[in-house]
Amino acid sequence: MVTRTSDQEIRVAVSTVILTLRRAPVVDQPSLALPLVLRTRDPYQGDWALPGGWLEPDESLEDAAARTLHETTGLSPSYLEQLYAFGAVDRSPSRVVSIVYWALLRSDEVDAQSAAHVASGLAPENVQWFDAAGLPSLAFDHTQIIDYALWRLRNKVGYSRVAHGFLPPTFTLADLREAYEAILGKRLDPANFRRQVETSDTLLPTDEFRTGSHRPARLYRYNDAVELADRGPLAVEEKRTR
Amino acid sequence: MVTRTSDQEIRVAVSTVILTLRRAPVVDQPSLALPLVLRTRDPYQGDWALPGGWLEPDESLEDAAARTLHETTGLSPSYLEQLYAFGAVDRSPSRVVSIVYWALLRSDEVDAQSAAHVASGLAPENVQWFDAAGLPSLAFDHTQIIDYALWRLRNKVGYSRVAHGFLPPTFTLADLREAYEAILGKRLDPANFRRQVETSDTLLPTDEFRTGSHRPARLYRYNDAVELADRGPLAVEEKRTR
């Protein structure tokens, strides 16, 4: 067996993919958006990149992801989930393994946290939200990382999770369907969608209705009894330490 | 914003959890088993640990997992899936982030690959297979890692996947049910189990039967049309480079 050295010259970074659902002023349908940071130094100076940075020796992976996200964007999701570890040899000019976390945020949470960041005077000018369907040229393998996050979102999330992540505590079935349409990138039949939601136990009808220019629409809430993200044995062990 | 150093003193390791289904000589039911390696140096000298080692600067994460697994155990699964990145600050005396991969192997594959490893004269004496339900004291956070792998196996695998991972190309429903019982740690009702399998499209009946001391039992095979592990955009990008 070959004896290997441990002088690796390999560094560990963290990045985060923060997704929200945003309704542009004129457009009728909401769409997925995420924050990117303009790189002010090499490599990839002048390109956009996911929020992130180096892992410090005294912090856990999730702590590092939360810290670097907050430093650059002011965002503090209550929960970051590990997405994947990206470690291709050529993903960066030097050897960097990046542990990527992700979270879904409601647009009102984004607005409140971003406003607080601006008010604190710490908000850098090099952060910008982009529509997931119209990304600029990205540094490193960050295009691939975002593709993977969007694919996971399309494949793995259920009604409850999307409702919890993107929508306010109560919402109409039209709100939820539009969220799904943004995620899947296609229109869904309203009647079929209603049937599927009503036969699942992840959402519960309330006695309230939204009134306005259309006919009243019943408000739903997600079912707290259905766990949002079951990480099993990791749920306790990896709790954020601060 | 604080400027952080990149002189991290953090090292990257890989480990693998290889699970097989093993039928002990006397016991009627098969059970989950995995290979562990006896540590011959500190830290944790004399304790058992998952196969693994350091990531080299010129190899991908999956390549490193495959290499270190083969060096220690002789095993070469056709496919390793990334399980999780473990990075708690106190998981090792020095700071080590470990990217863990996992695979399911049939017991006949294990036997053939292990025999070839012994014949090559490279087989170390410090590798041993353990019943997942009766593990010894483990180094680092490897008990937690195995708990997480077993939880993922219980929660995420479907009939097809278990059949593909643990069973030969054709198998009886009793074979498959026993595999499930080993994974779930409980007995299942044979009639209910048969009904569930027959209504899923992940397994297909063949025209062959196993005969013997019992009444003939139909052989099934998994449905190749159902993809075993859909990694989406990663499937192409992360293909093993050797």
Interface residues (C-beta under 8 A of the other chain):
Chain A: M1 V2 R4 T5 S6 Q8 E9 I10 R11 V12 G53 W54 L55 E56 P57 D58 E59 S60 L61 E71 T72 Q82 Y84 A85 G87 A88 V89 R95 V97 I99 L122 P124 Q144 D147 Y148 W151 R152 N155 D230 G232 P233 L234 E237 E238
Chain B: M1 V2 R4 T5 S6 Q8 E9 I10 R11 V12 G53 W54 L55 E56 P57 D58 E59 S60 L61 E71 T72 Q82 Y84 A85 G87 A88 V89 R95 V97 I99 L122 P124 Q144 D147 Y148 W151 R152 N155 D230 G232 P233 L234 E237 E238
